[in-house]
């Protein structure tokens, strides 16, 4: 990986978004602390950048369902991921966004 890569330098290609996942909870709502081995990761995060419109296989222009700054819920199996520093960022396709959290 390029040593000087930063999140600000990343611009998703058409059809993709760059999402910073929410921080993993260390404590439950009832106050119990979770161990570091706790594997349930959040399926939502903040959109940092949006790729351009996508032309699908039927020739229809598809716009992003979210904009920069939105908090989105995405599919749990989003496979596109990049690690910069200590943070793993998700790069889901437009159709992997399930909802915008308001």
GIRA-V826540 format. One line per field, one symbol per residue. ss: DSSP state (a for helix, b for strand, c for the rest). Layout:
BEGIN
ss = ???
END
This chain:
BEGIN
ss = ccccccaaaccccccbbbbbbcccccbcccccbccccccccccbbbbbbbcccbbcccccbbccccccccbbbbccccccbbbbccbbbbccbaaabbbbbc
END
